[in-house]
């Protein structure tokens, strides 16, 4: 290879390596945020709270469990005796959440259940609420000269009553009795 081609080849490789190393530090979240792309929170599955789990007890029927927790996210076709309640939340401004609750049945009756610690309803709702920025509204100030200039620009009460109808146009009366 001639020297000029070898030099161009090496320069291209260095430029590509520099570009790739610059992109390596960006995660998908950083990339989307830098471009101003909106990423909504993604909530999937069943929201199960500590209050609901407190009501569960062995001996409940499947229909009673469904009334308390809702329809399970996963019902195995191969294991009719197990229900899985799974919840995930993915957010750009909060840590991801994943919780699960597994229930086992013997026939139609609940025999046992186990899972993650579930938040209370209040804590769950609070985790969804995004904090508002604590910014004070700007102070509105004007000098006496600016206020006087503003008042001079405003029309008087007689001028501000109503604009006249365009010349040559007539409109029907607003009330039928005025005809």
C-alpha positions as CSV (number, residue, x, y, z in Angstrom):
1,X,0.0,0.0,0.0
2,X,1.3,3.5,-0.8
3,X,2.1,5.7,2.2
4,X,-0.8,8.1,1.5
5,X,-3.4,5.3,1.5
6,X,-1.9,3.8,4.7
7,X,-2.0,7.3,6.3
8,X,-5.6,7.8,5.2
9,X,-6.6,4.3,6.4
10,X,-5.0,4.9,9.9
11,X,-6.6,8.4,10.2
12,X,-10.0,6.9,9.4
13,X,-9.6,4.2,12.0
14,X,-8.6,6.7,14.6
15,X,-11.6,9.0,13.8
16,X,-14.0,6.0,14.0
17,X,-12.5,4.9,17.3
18,X,-12.9,8.5,18.7
19,X,-16.5,8.7,17.6
20,X,-17.4,5.3,19.1
21,X,-15.7,6.1,22.4
22,X,-17.6,9.3,22.6
23,X,-20.9,7.4,22.2
24,X,-20.0,4.7,24.7
25,X,-20.6,6.9,27.7
26,X,-24.2,7.6,26.7
27,X,-27.0,5.3,27.9
28,X,-30.3,5.2,26.1
29,X,-31.8,7.4,28.8
30,X,-29.1,10.0,28.5
31,X,-29.4,9.9,24.7
32,X,-33.1,10.4,24.7
33,X,-33.0,13.1,27.4
34,X,-30.3,15.1,25.5
35,X,-32.5,15.1,22.5
36,X,-35.6,16.1,24.5
37,X,-37.5,12.8,23.8
38,X,-40.3,12.2,26.1
39,X,-40.3,8.7,27.7
40,X,-43.5,7.9,29.6
41,X,-43.6,5.8,32.7
42,X,-44.5,2.2,31.9
43,X,-46.6,0.3,34.5
44,X,-47.3,-3.3,33.7
45,X,-49.1,-6.0,35.7
46,X,-51.1,-6.1,38.9
47,X,-50.8,-3.5,41.6
48,X,-51.0,-5.4,44.8
49,X,-50.8,-3.4,48.1
50,X,-50.0,-4.4,51.6
51,X,-53.7,-3.9,52.6
52,X,-54.8,-6.5,50.0
53,X,-52.2,-9.0,51.1
54,X,-53.3,-8.6,54.7
55,X,-56.8,-9.8,53.8
56,X,-55.5,-13.0,52.1
57,X,-55.7,-16.2,54.2
58,X,-55.6,-19.9,53.4
59,X,-59.0,-21.3,52.7
60,X,-60.3,-18.5,50.4
61,X,-61.8,-19.6,47.1
62,X,-60.4,-18.6,43.7
63,X,-63.3,-16.2,43.2
64,X,-62.7,-14.5,46.6
65,X,-59.0,-14.1,45.7
66,X,-60.0,-12.6,42.4
67,X,-62.3,-10.1,44.1
68,X,-59.5,-9.0,46.4
69,X,-56.5,-9.0,44.0
70,X,-58.0,-8.9,40.6
71,X,-57.2,-11.3,37.7
72,X,-53.7,-12.7,38.0
73,X,-51.2,-11.7,35.3
74,X,-50.0,-15.2,34.9
75,X,-52.0,-18.4,35.0
76,X,-50.0,-21.4,34.0
77,X,-51.6,-23.8,31.6
78,X,-49.4,-26.6,32.9
79,X,-49.9,-25.8,36.6
80,X,-53.5,-25.0,37.4
81,X,-52.7,-24.7,41.1
82,X,-50.5,-21.6,40.8
83,X,-51.3,-17.9,40.2
84,X,-48.7,-15.2,39.7
85,X,-49.3,-11.5,40.4
86,X,-46.4,-9.5,38.9
87,X,-45.9,-5.7,38.8
88,X,-43.2,-3.7,37.1
89,X,-42.6,0.0,36.7
90,X,-40.0,1.6,34.4
91,X,-39.4,5.3,34.7
92,X,-36.8,7.7,33.5
93,X,-36.8,9.8,36.7
94,X,-37.3,7.0,39.4
95,X,-35.7,3.7,40.1
96,X,-37.4,0.7,38.4
97,X,-39.7,-1.4,40.5
98,X,-40.5,-5.0,40.3
99,X,-42.7,-7.0,42.7
100,X,-44.3,-10.4,42.7
101,X,-46.8,-12.5,44.6
102,X,-47.4,-16.2,44.1
103,X,-50.5,-18.0,45.2
104,X,-51.0,-21.8,45.4
105,X,-54.3,-23.5,45.4
106,X,-55.5,-27.0,46.2
107,X,-58.6,-27.4,44.0
108,X,-60.6,-24.2,44.5
109,X,-59.0,-23.2,47.9
110,X,-56.0,-21.1,48.6
111,X,-53.4,-23.1,50.5
112,X,-50.4,-20.6,50.7
113,X,-48.9,-17.5,49.2
114,X,-45.6,-15.7,49.2
115,X,-43.9,-12.8,47.6
116,X,-42.2,-9.5,47.9
117,X,-43.0,-6.9,50.6
118,X,-45.8,-4.9,49.1
119,X,-46.1,-1.1,49.7
120,X,-49.2,0.4,51.3
121,X,-51.6,2.1,49.0
122,X,-50.4,5.5,50.2
123,X,-46.8,4.7,49.6
124,X,-47.6,3.3,46.1
125,X,-49.5,6.5,45.1
126,X,-46.7,8.7,46.5
127,X,-44.1,6.7,44.4
128,X,-46.1,7.6,41.3
129,X,-46.4,11.4,42.0
130,X,-43.6,13.4,40.5
131,X,-42.3,16.2,42.8
132,X,-43.0,19.7,41.5
133,X,-40.1,22.0,41.1
134,X,-39.8,24.5,43.9
135,X,-39.6,27.7,41.9
136,X,-41.0,31.0,42.9
137,X,-42.9,33.0,40.4
138,X,-41.1,36.0,39.1
139,X,-41.6,39.3,40.9
140,X,-43.7,41.7,38.7
141,X,-42.3,45.2,39.2
142,X,-42.7,48.3,37.1
143,X,-41.5,51.8,37.7
144,X,-44.0,54.6,38.1
145,X,-43.0,55.9,34.6
146,X,-43.7,52.4,33.0
147,X,-47.1,52.3,34.7
148,X,-48.0,55.8,33.5
149,X,-47.0,54.8,29.9
150,X,-49.1,51.7,30.1
151,X,-52.2,53.6,31.3
152,X,-51.7,56.1,28.5
153,X,-51.8,53.3,25.9
154,X,-55.1,51.8,27.3
155,X,-58.3,53.0,25.6
156,X,-60.8,55.0,27.6
157,X,-64.0,53.3,28.9
158,X,-66.1,55.0,26.1
159,X,-63.7,53.7,23.4
160,X,-63.6,50.2,24.8
161,X,-67.4,49.5,24.8
162,X,-67.9,47.6,21.6
163,X,-66.5,47.7,18.1
164,X,-68.9,49.1,15.4
165,X,-70.4,46.7,12.9
166,X,-68.6,46.7,9.5
167,X,-70.1,49.1,7.0
168,X,-72.6,47.6,4.6
169,X,-73.3,44.5,6.6
170,X,-76.4,43.8,8.6
171,X,-76.9,41.0,11.1
172,X,-80.1,39.4,12.3
173,X,-81.3,40.4,15.7
174,X,-80.1,38.2,18.6
175,X,-83.6,37.8,20.1
176,X,-86.6,36.9,17.9
177,X,-88.8,39.5,19.6
178,X,-86.7,42.3,18.4
179,X,-87.7,41.8,14.7
